C-alpha cells in the first residue's frame, strides 16, 4: 500500500463534530512525513462521487472520515475493486468500525488506516443497493427518518432523544415475510452484528461468513422496552420471546408503499413494495488491526 497515494474523504458534520478533524489528521500525518489528499463532502452521495472519481484516476487507498453513512458511500464505490477502505470513525454510531474493532480515537484509528493488514469482508444488498452493517424497516427506519429531518443536530445524544420520543409514538407495521403476513415492530437484516454504539441487533452476525442475519422484533408492550434495550446491549436479544431470528444468503419481504426503510442507519427511499436482500461475499477490502 503506497502511503503517498491515500485519499481522505471527510464528512465535516459527522457526529456533530466540533473539532477540526482535518487539521488534526494533517498534523498527525506531518509527524510521519506522509503526504495525502483531503476531500470534503458537501452533500449526500458526494463521498460516493469523490471515491469513484479518484478510483478512476488510479488511487487504491481511501479513508472514510465520518459515520456509517459516509462509510457506506465510499465503500459502495470500492466494491469489487482492488482498492482498500480504511475508516476514521467520527459518526453517531460507527457500527462498521466497531464490528471491525477499529479504535474510536482518531489517533489510533489513523494507525490502523496506515497499516498493511487488509482483510476482505462481505456486503449486503437491498434491491441491489449495498449496505455494510444493517438495513431494515420499522422502528429503526422511522428513527432514521426523524433523525435525518434534524440533520443540523447530529450526534449520539440527539439520536437518543429522537429514539425515546419515537418509541412511544411508533405503531407496528404489517409485512409479508416467510410466506406469512404479520405485524412487526422492526425487521433488521444484518451483515454486521450491530447498528452502532454496541447495540447488537443481530448479535451472531459475522462480517465475512457469506451469510446475512435477520432479527424481527415483534409487537410488545411499551413497558418491555427497557428489557429489549438491555438484551440488545448485552448481545442477548435472541433470548427474547418477542424476537424471531433467521440466517440465510437472501431474504424477501413485501411492504406497503411508503414504508420507511433504512440503509446503514440512513433513511432510504425505494419505490418498491418488494424488498430483496442478498449477500455479496468478500466483496470489499478493509484495513484492520
C-alpha positions in Angstrom: 0.0 0.0 0.0 1.6 3.3 -1.1 1.2 5.8 1.7 1.7 8.7 -0.7 -1.5 7.8 -2.5 -4.1 7.9 0.3 -7.3 9.8 -0.3 -9.1 11.0 2.8 -12.8 11.7 2.3 -14.2 13.7 5.2 -17.8 14.4 6.2 -17.4 17.7 8.2 -20.7 17.4 10.0 -20.4 13.7 11.0 -21.4 13.0 14.6 -21.9 16.7 15.3 -18.1 17.0 15.4 -16.9 20.4 16.6 -13.1 20.0 16.4 -11.3 20.4 13.1 -10.6 16.7 12.3 -8.8 17.6 9.0 -6.4 19.8 10.9 -5.7 17.1 13.4 -5.2 14.4 10.8 -2.8 16.6 8.8 -0.8 17.3 11.9 -0.5 13.6 12.7 0.4 12.8 9.2 3.0 15.5 9.0 4.7 14.0 12.0 5.0 10.8 9.9 6.1 12.7 6.8 3.1 11.3 4.9 1.5 13.4 2.2 -2.1 12.7 1.3 -5.1 14.4 -0.3 -8.1 15.6 1.7 -11.5 15.9 0.2 -14.6 17.2 2.0 -18.2 16.1 1.2 -20.7 18.9 0.5 -23.9 16.9 0.2 -25.3 13.4 0.3 -23.8 10.9 -2.1 -20.8 13.2 -2.6 -18.5 10.8 -0.8 -19.5 8.1 -3.4 -18.9 10.5 -6.3 -15.4 11.5 -4.9 -14.4 7.9 -4.4 -15.5 7.0 -7.9 -13.6 9.9 -9.4 -10.3 9.2 -7.7 -10.7 5.5 -8.2 -10.9 6.2 -11.9 -7.6 8.2 -11.5 -5.9 5.1 -10.2 -5.9 5.6 -6.5 -6.3 2.5 -4.4 -6.5 3.5 -0.8 -9.4 5.5 0.6 -10.0 6.7 4.2 -13.6 7.5 5.1 -13.7 10.0 7.9 -17.3 10.1 9.2 -20.1 7.9 10.3 -21.7 4.8 8.8 -23.4 6.9 6.1 -20.1 8.2 4.8 -18.5 4.8 5.1 -21.4 3.3 3.1 -20.9 5.8 0.3 -17.1 5.3 0.0 -17.4 1.5 0.4 -20.1 1.2 -2.2 -17.7 2.9 -4.7 -14.9 0.4 -3.9 -16.9 -2.8 -4.1 -15.4 -5.5 -6.3 -12.2 -3.4 -7.0 -8.6 -3.7 -5.9 -8.9 -0.6 -3.7 -8.8 -0.7 0.1 -11.1 1.1 2.6 -9.9 2.5 5.9 -12.2 4.1 8.5 -11.7 7.0 10.9 -14.9 6.7 12.9 -16.4 10.1 13.9 -20.1 9.4 13.5 -23.0 8.9 15.9 -22.9 5.0 15.8 -19.8 3.8 14.0 -21.2 0.4 13.5 -18.8 -1.0 10.9 -15.8 0.4 12.7 -16.9 -1.2 16.0 -17.5 -4.5 14.2 -14.0 -4.4 12.7 -12.6 -3.4 16.2 -11.2 -0.1 14.8 -10.4 2.3 17.6 -12.8 5.2 18.1 -9.9 7.5 19.0 -8.7 9.4 15.9 -5.0 8.9 16.5 -5.4 5.1 17.0 -7.8 4.7 14.1 -5.2 6.5 11.9 -2.6 4.0 12.9 -4.9 1.2 11.7 -5.5 3.1 8.4 -1.8 3.2 7.8 -1.2 -0.5 8.5 -0.7 -3.0 5.8 -3.1 -5.5 7.4 -6.0 -6.0 5.0 -9.0 -8.4 5.1 -11.9 -9.0 2.8 -15.5 -8.6 4.2 -19.0 -9.2 2.9 -21.6 -6.6 1.9 -25.3 -6.9 1.8 -27.7 -5.5 -0.8 -31.3 -4.4 -0.6 -32.7 -4.4 -4.2 -29.0 -4.3 -5.3 -28.2 -1.2 -3.2 -25.3 -2.1 -0.9 -25.1 -1.9 2.9 -22.3 -3.0 5.2 -23.8 -3.0 8.7 -27.6 -3.2 8.7 -30.7 -2.4 6.7 -34.3 -2.8 7.5 -37.8 -1.4 8.2 -40.0 -0.5 11.1 -39.0 1.4 14.2 -35.3 1.8 13.3 -36.1 3.1 9.9 -38.6 5.5 11.3 -36.0 6.8 13.8 -33.5 7.3 10.9 -36.1 9.3 9.0 -36.9 11.6 12.0 -33.2 12.0 12.8 -32.5 13.0 9.3 -35.1 15.7 9.5 -33.0 17.2 12.3 -29.8 16.8 10.4 -28.5 20.1 11.7 -28.3 18.4 15.2 -26.1 15.4 14.8 -24.6 13.2 17.5 -25.5 10.4 19.8 -27.3 12.5 22.4 -29.8 13.8 19.8 -30.3 10.3 18.4 -31.2 9.0 21.8 -33.8 11.8 22.2 -35.3 11.0 18.8 -35.5 7.3 19.6 -37.1 7.8 23.0 -39.7 10.2 21.6 -40.4 7.9 18.6 -40.7 4.7 20.8 -44.0 5.9 22.3 -45.4 7.1 19.0 -44.5 4.3 16.7 -47.0 1.7 15.7 -46.1 -1.8 14.3 -46.3 -2.2 10.6 -47.7 -5.0 8.5 -45.4 -7.0 6.2 -45.3 -10.3 4.3 -42.3 -12.4 5.4 -41.5 -16.1 5.4 -44.8 -16.7 3.5 -46.8 -15.1 6.3 -48.4 -11.8 6.8 -47.5 -10.4 10.2 -47.2 -7.2 12.1 -43.7 -6.3 13.3 -42.1 -3.6 15.4 -39.0 -3.8 13.3 -37.2 -6.1 10.9 -33.4 -5.8 10.5 -31.1 -7.6 8.1 -27.5 -7.6 9.5 -24.2 -8.1 7.7 -22.6 -6.8 10.8 -23.8 -7.6 14.3 -24.9 -4.1 15.4 -26.5 -0.8 14.5 -23.6 1.1 16.2 -22.8 2.1 19.8 -22.7 -1.6 20.6 -26.4 -2.1 20.1 -26.3 -5.7 18.9 -29.4 -6.1 16.8 -28.1 -9.3 15.0 -25.7 -10.4 17.7 -24.4 -13.6 16.0 -23.7 -12.0 12.6 -20.2 -12.3 11.2 -19.0 -10.0 8.5 -17.1 -12.5 6.4 -19.2 -15.7 6.6 -21.2 -15.3 3.4 -24.5 -15.0 5.3 -27.0 -12.4 6.4 -28.7 -12.5 9.8 -32.2 -11.3 10.4 -33.8 -10.1 13.6 -37.6 -9.5 13.7 -38.8 -7.6 16.8 -42.5 -8.4 17.3 -45.1 -6.1 18.7 -44.8 -5.8 22.5 -45.9 -3.8 25.5 -44.1 -0.4 25.8 -43.1 -1.4 29.4 -41.0 -4.2 27.8 -38.8 -1.6 26.0 -36.1 -1.3 28.7 -35.8 -5.1 28.7 -35.3 -5.2 24.9 -32.7 -2.4 25.2 -30.8 -4.4 27.8 -30.9 -7.6 25.8 -29.6 -5.7 22.7 -26.7 -4.1 24.5 -25.7 -7.4 26.2 -25.8 -9.4 22.9 -28.8 -11.5 24.2 -31.6 -10.2 22.0 -32.2 -13.7 20.6 -33.3 -14.7 24.1 -36.4 -12.6 24.0 -39.8 -14.2 23.2 -40.6 -11.1 21.3 -37.7 -11.6 18.8 -37.5 -14.1 15.9 -34.1 -14.8 14.3 -33.1 -16.1 10.9 -29.9 -16.7 8.9 -29.5 -17.1 5.2 -28.0 -15.8 2.0 -31.1 -14.0 0.9 -34.4 -12.7 2.3 -37.6 -11.4 0.6 -40.1 -9.1 2.2 -43.2 -7.3 1.0 -44.2 -4.0 2.4 -46.8 -1.3 2.0 -46.0 1.7 -0.3 -44.2 4.4 1.5 -42.8 2.2 4.3 -39.8 3.8 5.9 -36.5 1.9 5.1 -33.0 2.5 6.5 -29.7 1.5 5.0 -26.7 1.7 7.3 -28.7 4.0 9.6 -29.6 6.4 6.9 -33.2 6.9 5.6 -33.5 5.2 2.2 -36.2 5.9 -0.4 -37.1 3.0 -2.6 -40.1 3.0 -4.9 -40.9 -0.7 -4.4 -43.1 -2.9 -2.3 -40.8 -6.0 -2.6 -37.5 -5.9 -0.8 -34.9 -8.5 -1.8 -31.8 -8.8 0.4 -28.7 -10.6 -0.8 -25.1 -11.2 0.2 -22.0 -10.1 -1.7 -19.3 -12.4 -0.4 -15.9 -11.0 0.4 -16.5 -8.0 -1.9 -14.7 -5.3 0.0 -11.1 -4.9 1.2 -10.6 -3.1 4.5 -7.7 -2.3 6.8 -7.9 -3.8 10.3 -5.8 -4.0 13.5 
